[in-house]
Amino acid sequence: MQYSYLIVDDNKDNIQETLSKFEAFPEYYCVGAAENREDAINKILELQPQIVFLEINPKNKKSNLSLSLISELYRFIDRIPYFIALTALPKFAFEAIQAGVFDYLLTPLNPFDLRKSLLKFQKTNPTVASNTICIRSYGDYQFISLNDIVYLKADNNTTDFFLQNGRRLTAYKTLKHYENNLPFYFFRIHNSYIVNSNFVSRINTGKSLCYLNNSDLSISFSKTFKDNVDTLIKKIAPEYL
């Protein structure tokens, strides 16, 4: 299972520092970063991260980042992400908990404290995606490992699964159905395609091509799903945020 997170911090150096701590946690991927309140709200609503790391510094009068961002989100959505507050000041912990944060970590981040917080998050969210998907064709049920799926292609109201071994299987459900049910490492990049990010070897934004299987295969992505492609790039190479 992979988990997505967003960093909200008005200091670029702090953002890079937080990103560096996640090198030890490959099951987590960063969908983006925001440096101000408005951008943070927009990205949370658009990217729907599971965790938001929110830096709060009450001493910085120029910053518009605060715990009130959490309550503001309820104006737009019923279910908000898990917030983990980051701050150098321990005295605001009670206020942060009252505001609804999931956890409160002191900066600079201690890797052991981060690990404990992430493990607590995973314990709170015990749902582990099955590593197998059932592809049904009439009375034939085939059980396929998600790790073997390179990409999916829409074909009217059916979906073709292209596997690592070269096989193609047809399921009598729409691509939209699988988009809503596949785990986080699958990305829809076109009206007709969903790719397994673990097989992505190259992305050419100039030619709008996504290369799979060590560049042996290329498929197009569309402007409609550009945000998904951007998130895919950030997942694979967060250093290019």
N, C-alpha and C positions, 0 to 999 in steps of 0.2 A: 504494500500500500504506500502511495506517495501522498504527501501533504503539501499544500501551497501556503505561502506566507507573503505578506507585504510589509515593507519597512517604512515607517513614517518618522522622519527626522529632518530638521532643518539644517543639519550639518553633514555635508558630503563625506567628510572624513569618518564621521561616526557610522554612516551607512556602509562604507567599505569595511570598517572594522567589524560591524555586525555580520556582514556577508562572509568575511573570512572565518568567523567562528563556525559557520555551517558547512565548512569543508569536511568536517568529521561526521556530518549527518546527511548522507546522500539521499535519504528517503524524503528530505524536505527540499523544495525548490522555490525560489523567489520569483514571484510574478511581476514585481516592480517595486519602485520606491517613490515616495512623495515627500516634498519638502515644505509644503504648506497645507493649511486646513482644507481649502477648496479642492486642491488636487487630490488630497487624501480621500475625501468623500467620494469624488468622482471615480477614483480607481477602485475603491472598495465596492461601489455599486456596479462598476463595469467588470472587474476581474474576479470578484467574489472569492477572495482568499479565505482560507480556513482560519488562519491566525494573522493578527495584525500586531506588529511590534511598534508601540507608540512611545516615542521619547517625550518626556515632559520635563521642563525646566522652568519652574515658576519664577526664577530669578531673571530669566531672559525676557525683558519687557517687550522686546521687538518681535518675539515669536507669537504666532497665533495658534500654536498647538497646545491643546489642553484636554483634560478628561471630559470636558463638555462635548467633545466630538462624538463620544459614544452615545450620549442621549440624543444628539442631533440626528444620528443615523436612524433612530426609530421613527422619524418623520417619513422615511422612505421605505423601510423594510421591516418586517416583523422579526426576522431572525438575523442577528448580527454575528460577525466573526468572533472568535475568542481573542480578546485583547490581552497582551502582555505589556505592562508598562515598564519602560526603561528610564532610569533616572539615577543621578549620583547622590540623591538625597533620600535617606531612609525614612525621614519623618513624615513623608506624604503617603506612606503605605496604607494607613487606615482610610484616608480620603480616596485613594485609588480603588480599594476594595469596595467601598461604599458606592463608587461610580460604576461598579460592575466589571472590573478587570478580572481576568482569569488568574493572573499571577503578576508579581512585582519583582523585577530584577534590578540589582544595582549595577551601575556602569563604573569602570569598564567591565564588560561581561566576563564572568568567570565561566570557563567551559563546563565545569562540573555543575554549577547552578543552572546553566542552560540545559544541560542534559536532563537534570531532574525535572525541570519545567516541561520539557518536551515529552518525557516519559509520563508525567502526570496528565498531559494533554491526551496522549495515546490511550491511557487507561480510562479517561473520561469518554473517549470515542473508540470503543472496543471493536467496532465493526471493521472486519478485515475482509477486503474484497477477495472472493474466491479466485484462485488462479486458473480456473477452468470455465469455459463457456459452452453451453449446449446449443448446437446448431441443428435445428429441426427442419427436415424436408419431408413433408407428409408424415409417414410413420417411422421415418428413419431419424434416430437421435445420434448425433456425433458429438463427442466431448473433446474439445480442443483446448490446449493450453494457451492462455493469453500471450505467453512469451513467444509463441510460434507465429502469431499473426503479424504480418508486415504492414498490410493496409487493407481497408475495406472500400468497396466501390458500389455505388448505387446503380441499380438497374431496374427502373420503374419502381414497382412496389416490392422488389426483392433486393437482397444485398449479397454481393460476392465477397468472400473472404479469401485473401491471397496469403498463403502460408510460406514460411521460410524454406520449406522443402520443395517449393514450386507448385504445390497442389492448390486448386481453387475449389472452394465449397460455396454452394448457394443456399441462403437462408430466406425463408418466406416472411421476412419482416423488413420494414423500411430502415434506411440509414439513420433516420431521426431516432428511431427506437434504440439503436445501438449507441448513438451519440449520448443519449441520456443515461445509459446503463454501463458503459465501459468505464474503467478506472481512469485516474487523472493523467496517465501517461499517453493516452490516446487523444489526438487533436483533430478536429474537423478543419480542413484547410480549403475546402471547395464544396460546392453543392453536391458533388459526386464522390468526394473522398474523405476518409478518416485515416490518419497515419499513426502508427505506433512510434512514439518518439525515440524508443530504444534502437530503432533501425535507421533513424535519420543520420545521414553522414555529411550532408551539405545542403545549404539553402542559398539560392541565388535570387536575391530580391529584384535585380534588374530584369531577369528573364522570367520571374515568377515561377520558379521551378524548385521543387523539393526532391532531393536525391536520397534514395534508400538503398539498403544492402550494399554499402561501400561504393555508392555511386553507380552501381550496375543498372539501376532503375530510376527514372525521373517521372514525377507527376506534377501537374500544374496546381498552383494555388491561386485563389481569386481575391480581389480587393475586398469583397464582402467579409472575408475571414482574415483580413490582415492583422487584426488584433490577436487572433489565435496564433498566427505565425510569429508575431512579435513575442508573445508569451512563450512559445515553443523555443525561440532563440534564447530568451532569458533563462528558461529552464536548463537548457543544455550548457549555456555559457553565461552564467550570472555576472562574470567579470566585465561583460560588455554593457552593463546597465548604464 
